[in-house]
Amino acid sequence: MKATLFDFQYRDIRVSVHWTFILIIIWFFIDNLLTGFNENGWIWSFIMIFSLLASIFVHDLAQALVGTICGIEINGLIIMPIGSLPSLVKRPQRKIYEFLMLAAGPAANLTIAALLMFFLHPYKAYWNEPENIGAAYSGNFIFQLQFINLSLGLLNLLPAFPLDGGRALETLLEKKYDSSRAVKIVNMTSIWVALGVFAAGTIYMQYPLFLVGLFILFTLRIGKYYHPLKNGTAQTST
């Protein structure tokens, strides 16, 4: 199966949009189905998709800035619903640089989520209304934006490919094991994390968690894109 919906070139970086964005479209379709397919719901669904893309852009921009400061060269980028996966020309010798780059994305999203809390009063009331999770309208837009950034930040801390936490775990394991062994350990961890998130979404009827579990399972093999190949190029399909 082709891994990307479409590709384009930005300067010297090949940017690809991963097919799992279809899962987001399915999520919003189900949400509008449950709320009766009203015109206002569709408008706000498109607004929230744009907000998700903007939040992913902030996530990627933070990592790109830190990566540039640390001298990490990127020649490709796969954009996915909960972040992006860069293709590195060469992984840095100092592991701390890679950790800093990976941490920059979640840190940016969590900072935005923390700042948006000051615009939500009373904050707890938004969480007490189940329909606020995943359903957007004019009265809860700021909460939805905060929820998106909070989700992006926290989910990327999970130790699963292709999330930032999974890539950081692999970097940590490489201090003890060779790269091949480290990848196998992270792959197995990713499967268990995906099944756990999938089960939680099913038990508590939280569609976002259900989709995250599917996302991790569907994109597990794409972790190889993160590693530089011997010829300095990267593959974009799984």
C-alpha positions in Angstrom: 0.0 0.0 0.0 1.3 3.5 -0.9 2.3 5.2 2.3 1.6 8.8 1.3 -1.4 10.7 -0.1 0.8 13.2 -1.9 4.4 14.5 -1.9 6.0 17.9 -2.7 9.4 19.4 -2.5 10.2 22.3 -0.2 13.7 23.6 -0.9 15.9 20.5 -0.4 13.4 18.7 1.7 10.9 16.2 0.3 7.6 16.5 2.3 5.0 13.7 2.2 1.6 13.6 3.7 0.9 10.1 5.2 -2.3 8.2 4.3 -3.3 7.9 8.0 -4.9 11.4 7.7 -7.8 9.4 6.3 -8.4 8.2 9.9 -8.9 11.8 10.9 -11.4 12.3 8.2 -13.2 9.2 9.3 -13.2 10.4 12.9 -14.9 13.8 11.9 -17.3 11.9 9.6 -18.4 9.7 12.5 -18.7 12.8 14.8 -20.9 14.6 12.3 -22.9 11.4 11.8 -23.6 11.2 15.5 -24.6 14.9 15.7 -27.0 14.8 12.7 -24.9 16.2 9.8 -25.8 19.9 10.3 -24.0 22.6 8.3 -22.5 24.3 11.4 -20.9 21.0 12.4 -19.2 20.5 9.1 -17.8 24.0 9.2 -16.3 23.5 12.6 -15.0 20.1 11.6 -13.0 21.8 8.8 -11.8 24.5 11.2 -10.6 21.8 13.7 -8.8 19.9 10.9 -7.0 23.2 10.0 -6.2 23.7 13.7 -4.8 20.2 13.9 -2.6 20.9 10.9 -1.5 24.2 12.4 -0.6 22.5 15.7 1.4 19.8 13.8 3.2 22.6 12.0 4.2 24.2 15.4 5.4 20.8 16.5 7.5 20.3 13.4 8.8 23.9 13.4 10.0 23.5 17.0 11.9 20.3 16.1 13.3 21.8 12.9 14.6 24.8 14.8 16.3 22.7 17.5 17.6 20.3 14.9 19.2 23.2 13.0 20.8 24.6 16.2 22.1 21.1 16.9 23.4 20.6 13.4 21.0 17.8 12.5 20.4 17.7 8.7 17.0 16.6 7.5 16.4 15.6 3.8 12.8 14.4 4.1 9.6 14.7 6.2 6.5 12.6 6.5 3.6 14.5 8.0 1.2 12.4 10.1 -1.9 13.2 12.2 0.0 13.3 15.5 3.3 14.8 14.4 5.9 14.1 11.7 8.8 11.8 11.0 12.0 13.4 9.7 14.5 11.5 7.5 18.0 12.3 8.8 20.9 12.6 6.4 23.1 11.6 9.3 22.2 11.0 13.0 24.2 13.1 15.4 27.1 11.6 17.3 25.9 13.1 20.5 22.7 11.5 21.5 21.6 14.5 23.6 21.2 16.5 20.4 18.7 13.9 19.1 16.9 13.9 22.5 16.6 17.7 22.4 15.2 17.7 18.9 12.6 15.0 19.7 11.6 16.7 22.9 11.1 20.1 21.2 7.9 19.1 19.4 5.9 17.8 22.5 7.3 20.7 24.6 5.9 23.2 22.1 2.4 21.6 22.0 2.3 21.3 25.8 3.4 24.9 26.3 0.5 26.1 24.0 -1.9 23.8 25.9 -0.8 25.3 29.2 -1.1 28.9 27.9 -4.6 28.3 26.6 -5.8 27.2 30.0 -5.8 30.9 31.1 -8.6 31.5 28.5 -10.9 28.7 29.7 -13.2 29.6 32.7 -14.2 27.5 34.5 -11.6 25.1 33.1 -12.9 21.9 34.8 -16.4 22.5 33.4 -15.2 21.8 29.8 -13.9 18.4 30.8 -17.2 17.6 32.7 -19.1 17.8 29.4 -18.4 14.6 27.4 -19.6 16.2 24.1 -16.7 18.7 24.3 -14.2 15.9 23.5 -13.9 15.7 19.7 -16.9 17.8 18.8 -16.2 21.4 17.9 -18.5 24.5 17.9 -18.0 28.2 18.5 -18.4 27.9 22.3 -15.6 25.4 22.8 -13.1 26.2 20.1 -10.3 27.3 22.5 -10.8 24.1 24.5 -10.6 22.0 21.4 -7.4 23.8 20.3 -6.0 23.1 23.8 -7.2 19.5 23.7 -5.4 19.0 20.3 -2.1 20.4 21.6 -2.4 18.5 24.9 -3.0 15.3 23.0 -0.1 15.9 20.5 2.2 16.6 23.4 1.3 13.7 25.6 0.8 11.1 22.9 4.3 11.8 21.5 5.7 10.9 24.8 4.5 7.3 24.4 7.4 4.8 23.7 6.1 3.7 20.3 7.2 4.2 16.7 6.8 6.6 15.0 6.1 8.9 17.9 8.8 11.0 19.4 8.9 8.9 22.5 9.5 5.7 20.5 12.4 7.3 18.6 13.8 8.6 21.9 13.5 5.1 23.4 15.4 3.7 20.5 18.2 6.3 20.9 18.5 5.4 24.5 18.6 1.6 23.8 21.4 2.1 21.3 23.7 2.9 24.2 23.4 -0.7 25.2 22.4 -2.6 22.0 23.1 -2.3 18.3 20.7 -0.4 16.2 18.9 -3.6 14.8 18.3 -4.9 18.3 17.1 -1.5 19.6 14.6 -1.3 16.7 13.2 -4.7 17.5 12.7 -3.9 21.2 10.9 -0.6 20.3 8.8 -2.4 17.7 7.6 -4.9 20.3 7.0 -2.1 22.8 5.0 -0.2 20.1 2.7 -3.1 19.5 1.9 -3.4 23.2 1.3 0.3 23.5 -0.9 0.3 20.5 -3.0 -2.6 21.8 -3.3 -0.9 25.2 -4.4 2.4 23.7 -6.8 0.6 21.3 -8.3 -1.4 24.2 -8.7 1.8 26.3 -10.5 3.5 23.4 -12.8 0.6 22.9 -13.6 0.1 26.6 -14.3 3.8 27.4 -15.8 4.5 23.9 -13.3 7.2 23.1 -12.9 7.2 19.4 -9.7 9.4 19.4 -7.9 6.7 21.5 -9.2 4.0 19.2 -7.8 5.8 16.2 -4.4 6.4 17.9 -4.1 2.7 18.5 -4.8 2.0 14.8 -2.4 4.8 13.8 0.5 3.2 15.7 -0.2 -0.2 14.3 -0.5 1.1 10.7 2.7 3.2 10.9 5.0 0.9 12.8 7.0 -0.1 9.8 7.6 3.5 8.8 10.2 3.8 11.6 12.8 2.8 9.1 12.3 6.1 7.3 13.9 7.8 10.3 17.2 6.1 9.8 19.7 7.4 7.2 20.4 4.8 4.5 23.9 4.0 3.2 23.4 6.0 0.1 22.0 9.0 2.0 18.5 8.8 0.7 15.3 7.6 2.3 12.2 5.5 1.3 8.8 6.9 1.8 6.6 3.8 1.4 5.9 0.8 3.5 
